[in-house]
Amino acid sequence: MKNLNTKELNTHLKNQIRINYKLNQNSWFGIGGTASTFFQPNTKQDLKFFLNNTKSKKIFCIGSGSNILFKDQGFDGVIIKLGKGFLKIEENNFSIKAGAAALKSKVSDFAQKIGLSNFEFLSAIPGTVGGGVFMNAGCFGSEFANIVDEVIVMDFHGEEHKIKDRDILFSYRKSGIPKNFIIIEVIFKKTQMQTPELIREKINLFKEQKKTNQPGNIRTGGSTFKNPLEHNVKAWELIRKYNCDKLIFGNAKFSSHHCNFIDNSNLASSEDIEKLIKKTQEIILKKSGIKLELEIDII
């Protein structure tokens, strides 16, 4: 099929495409330049049509933007954010099936209402289900690797594939799903029934613990660095131990409430945030021999 130009694509896709789109609207950090093309498909058919016809070879799919730092110079390619047709959550043979754009908290609430356990921890993690699978998000001793049975993905040629949990190759804050696959649907494992009241108690406990331990009401991308588990130490402990929590570059600084979270309430430049990240990594590597890996994506 012959590739179509952007105007022709938009005619077919009912104005789901934006040109020179400001990415700060889709980042929890609240900053970022423009994307050459921003596409928000409403259906699988729209996504397939776009991928079959776009001329761009540089494509990146985002969720809610909760763990992404967009650079101020922008993204010279296509940013895809799944739209309303990917929000559906439904019961699926004593478990749950959810569109990749569904929020984790919404899946947790749905499970609570129908009395399905093991989804409580999702109430304390921001962002979408698709993003959660890609990075194997987790907290309070649980992670996506524990609850995912199968994912449906679409490659950049518009072809769908099913990937079973054993082939996802989950590891700490990581999955083996290639970045040229777009997760469109997640099927979760069968789980035990429990009373909605008991599930709600657990959800409320997690939310209270999160409120106590993590900063609220600030612009942030969540945890900046992965915990270096092989060294039996938390990232925040290293940041504080070596006084990196006191580092400031322009308006970029760490949260005083939890120093593995960057506080971007004063809208620092992406360059200053990157300087803060790089300097922190350099100091900790030099003084401890530990290389901190990023949990956020820089695009």
Summary of the structure (lengths in Angstrom):
residues: 299
radius of gyration: 19.8
end to end distance: 30.0
largest distance: 57.7
contacts: 995
relative contact order: 0.13
helix: 35%
strand: 25%
